[in-house]
Amino acid sequence: LVMIGQPQIQAAGVKKIAFAAVAFSSFAMAVSTIASKVALDQMETWDVFIIRSIFLGAVLLIPTLQPHGLRQGLAVLSNRRATMLILLTEGVLAAAAICTMLLAFKLGPVSLASTLMSTRPVMVLFMSALLSTRLWNLLDEPLTRDTWAVKFVSTGLVVGGVGVLSLA
């Protein structure tokens, strides 16, 4: 959603910072997954969902604290298609996904639930391809043969890697 209508930045320094941010985010997600399991042992699923949603919303609103971030957020919200997509994905689909994930954590081992969640890259591949077609064209990502190859290989590596780790 962030990349709707945005030009891609090609600076090498920005790529390193972005990679570090993604690596840190992955680490933070692992910690939050384990913390969610611990919280679910002490609290009801609905309470954990509310607390998680409040803190996630606070983190996602941090960019709007800067005038440039607020202007970009308002620009995205002025686009009707983008606003509808945000409401659908964040208001409905993400909430259902988080509730389902928390229920899975409550019912079984966090390692098993996390392994099942590793299928998310497949859904991201499917959704990004759908939203990059001529019909939707929201992501502004060309669907070339090279792009497909990179997406399929990277998705296969992620899902296969998690699968191998779960069997070990």
Disulfide bonds with the S-S distance in Angstrom:
none
